[in-house]
């Protein structure tokens, strides 16, 4: 069964990641963090998002190749 986009967002806290990236941009523009700090945070966010993408793609691939399980009358496979 596939997750709805909101389920994926909730599962991987994507709204928090995007909010963090936006907050970092505001902090950079206000001078509260350095360019190096902003770059490091952006690289971490990028790696996190790459990980989420890999999980989603792997799941799609596994679901596409999956076959229904055979269920016998006796409860034994």
C-alpha positions, 0 to 999 in steps of 0.5 A: 500500500502506498503512502499519501504524500502527506504521510511521506512528509510526516514520516520524514519530517519534511516540513521541519526540514524545509522550515529549517532551510528557510530559517537558515536563509533568514538567519544568513540574511540577518547576519546571525549565521556565517556563509560557512554555517549556511553552506554546511547546513544546506549540505546536511539538508541536501544529504537528508533529502537525498536519503529520503529520495533513495528510500522513496525510490527503493520503495517504489521499485520494490512495490512495482516488482511485488507479487501478491502472497499466496494464502492457503486454506490451512494457514500454512504457506 
